[in-house]
Amino acid sequence: MFSQSLADSEIHKKYDELVGLESAGFYNGPEFKEDYATSSGVSRYFNQNTFDDGIVEYNGQLFAKVPLKYDIFSDNVITKSKDYLGNFIVRLIPEFISKFSIDGHDFVKLTDAKLELSGNGFYEILTVGNQFNLYLKHIRKDKERTVDLSVQHSFTNQNYYLVQYDGIFYPISSIKDFRKVVPVRYNEIQKFRKDYKFMYKANNYGFMIRLIEYLNGY
């Protein structure tokens, strides 16, 4: 996986330390400004509100151990640089991002022209096999509420899965959607769900990975 391929990225990191990330064209995106005051609950960001050392392939170059944060709500990757004024928060240009990794989670930009992608097209890679690939689209929906005459925003998850089979992407929101993906194995998939019904309800994320691995023959 992308996050495990660190040999080349270490070379790039040393190069970036020598020439500087700015001269390498890493901070060429616009400034990112937090535009919502959020209430307690689900964050607009992936995993956390703080920056985490990550890896990103940006404009054809691999950058390692750079501070990254994935803003799920706007589907953007942001970073920060240090200048004489302090930290400067930058939104990386989405068109320049091929893939990135944060906290051991790998993301890829899917650009299939036949697929109506959400946002900038960043999907988490869950499992890749010889027939089926499974991705997860993270989505945050905003809800406004008034507290003490001020407007606050909270976020809810509306994630969905994406299965790639025979070169075609299929959005998956329930087991029934597999009838369109692979109809000849639909009864087999239904039986698998019944055999793992507890996991299906308690850990749907893990269930979907296990199902795709099963379909791939693992």
TAQUI-V714234 format. One record per pair of residues at least 24 apart in sequence whose ideal C-beta (glycine too) atoms are under 10 Angstrom apart, sorted by the first residue. I is the first residue (numbers start at 1). J is the second residue. D is the distance in whole Angstrom. If there is no record, write none. Layout:
((I | J | D) (I | J | D))
This chain:
((1 | 101 | 8) (1 | 104 | 9) (1 | 105 | 10) (1 | 106 | 5) (1 | 125 | 7) (1 | 127 | 10) (1 | 128 | 8) (2 | 55 | 7) (2 | 56 | 10) (2 | 57 | 8) (2 | 62 | 9) (2 | 98 | 10) (2 | 99 | 5) (2 | 100 | 8) (2 | 101 | 5) (2 | 105 | 10) (2 | 106 | 4) (2 | 107 | 8) (2 | 108 | 8) (2 | 125 | 8) (3 | 54 | 8) (3 | 55 | 6) (3 | 99 | 10) (3 | 100 | 9) (3 | 101 | 4) (3 | 102 | 9) (3 | 103 | 9) (3 | 104 | 6) (3 | 105 | 8) (3 | 106 | 5) (3 | 107 | 10) (3 | 125 | 10) (4 | 55 | 10) (4 | 101 | 9) (4 | 104 | 9) (4 | 106 | 9) (5 | 55 | 8) (5 | 62 | 9) (5 | 64 | 10) (5 | 101 | 9) (5 | 106 | 10) (6 | 55 | 8) (6 | 62 | 10) (6 | 64 | 7) (6 | 65 | 9) (6 | 101 | 10) (8 | 62 | 6) (8 | 64 | 9) (9 | 55 | 6) (9 | 56 | 10) (9 | 57 | 9) (9 | 62 | 5) (9 | 63 | 8) (9 | 64 | 3) (9 | 65 | 8) (9 | 66 | 10) (9 | 101 | 9) (10 | 62 | 10) (10 | 64 | 6) (10 | 65 | 9) (11 | 62 | 9) (11 | 64 | 9) (12 | 55 | 9) (12 | 57 | 10) (12 | 61 | 7) (12 | 62 | 5) (12 | 63 | 6) (12 | 64 | 6) (12 | 65 | 10) (13 | 55 | 9) (13 | 62 | 9) (13 | 63 | 7) (13 | 64 | 4) (13 | 65 | 6) (13 | 66 | 8) (14 | 64 | 9) (15 | 61 | 9) (15 | 62 | 10) (15 | 63 | 10) (16 | 61 | 9) (16 | 62 | 10) (16 | 63 | 6) (16 | 64 | 8) (16 | 65 | 9) (16 | 66 | 8) (17 | 65 | 10) (20 | 81 | 10) (21 | 63 | 7) (21 | 66 | 7) (21 | 79 | 9) (21 | 81 | 7) (21 | 82 | 10) (22 | 81 | 7) (22 | 83 | 9) (24 | 58 | 9) (24 | 59 | 9) (24 | 61 | 7) (24 | 63 | 8) (25 | 58 | 8) (25 | 59 | 6) (25 | 60 | 10) (25 | 61 | 8) (25 | 93 | 10) (25 | 96 | 9) (26 | 56 | 9) (26 | 58 | 6) (26 | 59 | 8) (26 | 61 | 8) (26 | 63 | 6) (26 | 66 | 7) (26 | 79 | 7) (26 | 81 | 8) (26 | 90 | 8) (26 | 92 | 8) (26 | 96 | 10) (27 | 79 | 7) (27 | 80 | 9) (27 | 81 | 5) (27 | 83 | 9) (27 | 88 | 8) (27 | 90 | 5) (27 | 92 | 9) (28 | 58 | 9) (28 | 59 | 8) (28 | 90 | 8) (28 | 92 | 9) (28 | 93 | 7) (28 | 96 | 8) (29 | 58 | 9) (29 | 76 | 9) (29 | 77 | 9) (29 | 78 | 8) (29 | 79 | 8) (29 | 89 | 10) (29 | 90 | 5) (29 | 91 | 5) (29 | 92 | 5) (29 | 93 | 5) (29 | 94 | 9) (29 | 96 | 8) (29 | 97 | 10) (30 | 90 | 7) (30 | 91 | 6) (30 | 92 | 10) (30 | 93 | 8) (31 | 78 | 10) (31 | 88 | 7) (31 | 89 | 6) (31 | 90 | 6) (31 | 91 | 7) (32 | 69 | 9) (32 | 71 | 8) (32 | 74 | 9) (32 | 76 | 7) (32 | 77 | 10) (32 | 78 | 5) (32 | 79 | 9) (32 | 80 | 9) (32 | 88 | 9) (32 | 89 | 4) (32 | 90 | 6) (32 | 91 | 4) (32 | 92 | 9) (33 | 89 | 7) (33 | 91 | 9) (34 | 71 | 9) (34 | 78 | 10) (34 | 89 | 8) (35 | 73 | 10) (35 | 74 | 9) (35 | 153 | 9) (36 | 73 | 8) (36 | 142 | 7) (36 | 144 | 9) (36 | 151 | 9) (36 | 152 | 8) (36 | 153 | 4) (36 | 154 | 9) (36 | 155 | 9) (37 | 147 | 9) (37 | 150 | 7) (37 | 151 | 8) (37 | 152 | 5) (37 | 153 | 7) (38 | 73 | 10) (38 | 142 | 9) (38 | 152 | 7) (38 | 153 | 5) (38 | 154 | 6) (38 | 155 | 7) (39 | 143 | 9) (39 | 144 | 10) (39 | 145 | 7) (39 | 147 | 7) (39 | 152 | 5) (39 | 153 | 7) (39 | 154 | 4) (39 | 155 | 9) (40 | 152 | 10) (40 | 154 | 8) (41 | 143 | 9) (41 | 153 | 10) (41 | 154 | 5) (41 | 155 | 7) (41 | 156 | 8) (42 | 72 | 9) (42 | 73 | 10) (42 | 140 | 7) (42 | 141 | 10) (42 | 154 | 7) (42 | 155 | 5) (42 | 156 | 6) (42 | 157 | 6) (43 | 71 | 10) (43 | 72 | 8) (43 | 73 | 9) (43 | 140 | 8) (43 | 154 | 10) (43 | 155 | 7) (44 | 70 | 10) (44 | 71 | 6) (44 | 72 | 6) (44 | 73 | 4) (44 | 74 | 8) (44 | 140 | 5) (44 | 142 | 8) (44 | 153 | 8) (44 | 154 | 9) (44 | 155 | 5) (45 | 69 | 6) (45 | 70 | 6) (45 | 71 | 6) (45 | 72 | 7) (45 | 73 | 8) (45 | 78 | 9) (45 | 102 | 10) (45 | 138 | 10) (45 | 140 | 9) (45 | 155 | 9) (46 | 70 | 4) (46 | 71 | 8) (46 | 72 | 6) (46 | 77 | 10) (46 | 102 | 6) (46 | 103 | 8) (46 | 105 | 7) (46 | 107 | 9) (46 | 122 | 10) (46 | 124 | 9) (46 | 138 | 6) (46 | 140 | 9) (47 | 72 | 10) (47 | 102 | 7) (47 | 103 | 5) (47 | 104 | 10) (47 | 105 | 8) (48 | 102 | 9) (48 | 103 | 8) (51 | 78 | 8) (51 | 79 | 7) (51 | 80 | 6) (51 | 87 | 9) (51 | 89 | 9) (51 | 102 | 9) (52 | 101 | 10) (52 | 102 | 5) (52 | 103 | 5) (52 | 104 | 10) (52 | 105 | 10) (53 | 101 | 10) (53 | 102 | 9) (53 | 103 | 9) (54 | 79 | 9) (54 | 100 | 6) (54 | 101 | 6) (54 | 102 | 4) (54 | 103 | 8) (54 | 104 | 10) (54 | 105 | 9) (54 | 107 | 10) (55 | 99 | 8) (55 | 100 | 6) (55 | 101 | 4) (55 | 102 | 8) (55 | 106 | 9) (56 | 92 | 7) (56 | 96 | 9) (56 | 97 | 6) (56 | 98 | 8) (56 | 99 | 7) (56 | 100 | 4) (56 | 101 | 8) (56 | 102 | 9) (56 | 107 | 9) (57 | 96 | 9) (57 | 97 | 7) (57 | 98 | 4) (57 | 99 | 5) (57 | 100 | 7) (57 | 101 | 9) (57 | 108 | 9) (57 | 109 | 9) (58 | 92 | 6) (58 | 93 | 8) (58 | 96 | 5) (58 | 97 | 6) (58 | 98 | 8) (58 | 99 | 10) (58 | 100 | 8) (59 | 92 | 9) (59 | 93 | 8) (59 | 95 | 9) (59 | 96 | 4) (59 | 97 | 8) (59 | 98 | 9) (60 | 96 | 8) (60 | 98 | 8) (61 | 96 | 9) (61 | 98 | 10) (62 | 98 | 9) (62 | 99 | 9) (63 | 92 | 10) (63 | 100 | 9) (64 | 101 | 9) (66 | 92 | 10) (66 | 100 | 10) (68 | 92 | 8) (68 | 100 | 6) (68 | 101 | 8) (68 | 102 | 5) (68 | 103 | 9) (69 | 102 | 8) (70 | 100 | 8) (70 | 102 | 6) (70 | 103 | 10) (70 | 105 | 9) (70 | 107 | 7) (70 | 122 | 7) (70 | 124 | 9) (70 | 138 | 8) (71 | 119 | 10) (71 | 140 | 9) (72 | 119 | 9) (72 | 122 | 9) (72 | 137 | 9) (72 | 138 | 5) (72 | 139 | 7) (72 | 140 | 5) (72 | 155 | 8) (72 | 157 | 9) (72 | 159 | 9) (73 | 119 | 9) (73 | 138 | 10) (73 | 139 | 8) (73 | 140 | 4) (73 | 141 | 8) (73 | 142 | 7) (73 | 153 | 9) (73 | 155 | 6) (74 | 119 | 7) (74 | 120 | 8) (74 | 140 | 9) (75 | 117 | 9) (75 | 118 | 7) (75 | 119 | 3) (75 | 120 | 5) (75 | 121 | 8) (75 | 122 | 6) (75 | 137 | 9) (75 | 138 | 8) (75 | 139 | 8) (75 | 140 | 9) (76 | 119 | 8) (76 | 120 | 7) (76 | 122 | 9) (77 | 102 | 9) (77 | 107 | 8) (77 | 109 | 10) (77 | 120 | 9) (77 | 122 | 7) (93 | 120 | 10) (94 | 119 | 8) (94 | 120 | 4) (94 | 121 | 8) (94 | 122 | 8) (95 | 120 | 8) (97 | 121 | 10) (97 | 122 | 8) (99 | 123 | 10) (99 | 125 | 8) (101 | 125 | 9) (105 | 136 | 9) (105 | 138 | 10) (107 | 135 | 9) (107 | 136 | 9) (107 | 138 | 9) (108 | 133 | 10) (108 | 135 | 8) (110 | 135 | 7) (110 | 137 | 9) (110 | 162 | 8) (110 | 164 | 9) (110 | 169 | 7) (112 | 162 | 10) (112 | 164 | 9) (112 | 167 | 9) (112 | 168 | 9) (112 | 169 | 6) (114 | 167 | 10) (114 | 168 | 8) (114 | 169 | 8) (115 | 162 | 8) (115 | 164 | 10) (115 | 168 | 9) (115 | 169 | 5) (115 | 170 | 9) (115 | 171 | 9) (116 | 169 | 10) (116 | 171 | 9) (117 | 162 | 9) (117 | 169 | 9) (118 | 158 | 10) (118 | 160 | 9) (118 | 162 | 10) (118 | 171 | 10) (123 | 161 | 9) (123 | 162 | 6) (123 | 164 | 10) (123 | 169 | 9) (124 | 159 | 9) (124 | 161 | 10) (124 | 162 | 10) (126 | 161 | 8) (126 | 162 | 9) (126 | 163 | 10) (126 | 205 | 8) (126 | 206 | 10) (126 | 208 | 7) (126 | 209 | 5) (126 | 212 | 7) (126 | 213 | 10) (127 | 208 | 9) (127 | 209 | 5) (127 | 210 | 9) (127 | 211 | 10) (127 | 212 | 5) (127 | 213 | 6) (127 | 216 | 8) (127 | 218 | 9) (128 | 164 | 9) (128 | 212 | 9) (128 | 216 | 9) (129 | 164 | 10) (129 | 165 | 10) (129 | 212 | 7) (129 | 213 | 7) (129 | 214 | 10) (129 | 215 | 8) (129 | 216 | 3) (129 | 217 | 8) (129 | 218 | 7) (130 | 215 | 10) (130 | 216 | 6) (130 | 217 | 7) (130 | 218 | 9) (131 | 164 | 9) (131 | 165 | 7) (131 | 166 | 8) (131 | 182 | 9) (131 | 212 | 9) (131 | 215 | 7) (131 | 216 | 6) (131 | 217 | 8) (132 | 163 | 6) (132 | 164 | 7) (132 | 165 | 5) (132 | 166 | 9) (132 | 170 | 10) (132 | 181 | 8) (132 | 182 | 8) (132 | 211 | 9) (132 | 212 | 5) (132 | 213 | 9) (132 | 214 | 10) (132 | 215 | 5) (132 | 216 | 5) (132 | 217 | 10) (133 | 162 | 8) (133 | 163 | 7) (133 | 164 | 4) (133 | 165 | 8) (133 | 169 | 9) (133 | 212 | 8) (133 | 216 | 9) (134 | 161 | 6) (134 | 162 | 7) (134 | 163 | 6) (134 | 164 | 8) (134 | 165 | 10) (134 | 172 | 9) (134 | 208 | 6) (134 | 209 | 6) (134 | 211 | 8) (134 | 212 | 4) (134 | 213 | 9) (134 | 215 | 9) (134 | 216 | 9) (135 | 160 | 10) (135 | 161 | 7) (135 | 162 | 4) (135 | 163 | 8) (135 | 164 | 7) (135 | 169 | 8) (135 | 172 | 10) (136 | 160 | 8) (136 | 161 | 6) (136 | 162 | 7) (136 | 172 | 10) (136 | 205 | 8) (136 | 208 | 8) (136 | 209 | 10) (137 | 161 | 8) (137 | 162 | 6) (137 | 171 | 8) (159 | 204 | 10) (159 | 205 | 9) (161 | 204 | 9) (161 | 205 | 9) (161 | 208 | 6) (161 | 209 | 10) (161 | 212 | 9) (163 | 208 | 9) (163 | 211 | 10) (163 | 212 | 7) (163 | 215 | 9) (164 | 212 | 10) (165 | 212 | 10) (165 | 215 | 9) (172 | 208 | 8) (172 | 211 | 10) (172 | 212 | 10) (175 | 200 | 8) (175 | 207 | 10) (175 | 208 | 10) (175 | 211 | 9) (178 | 211 | 9) (178 | 215 | 9) (181 | 215 | 9) (182 | 215 | 7) (185 | 215 | 7) (188 | 214 | 9) (188 | 215 | 8) (189 | 214 | 9) (189 | 215 | 8))
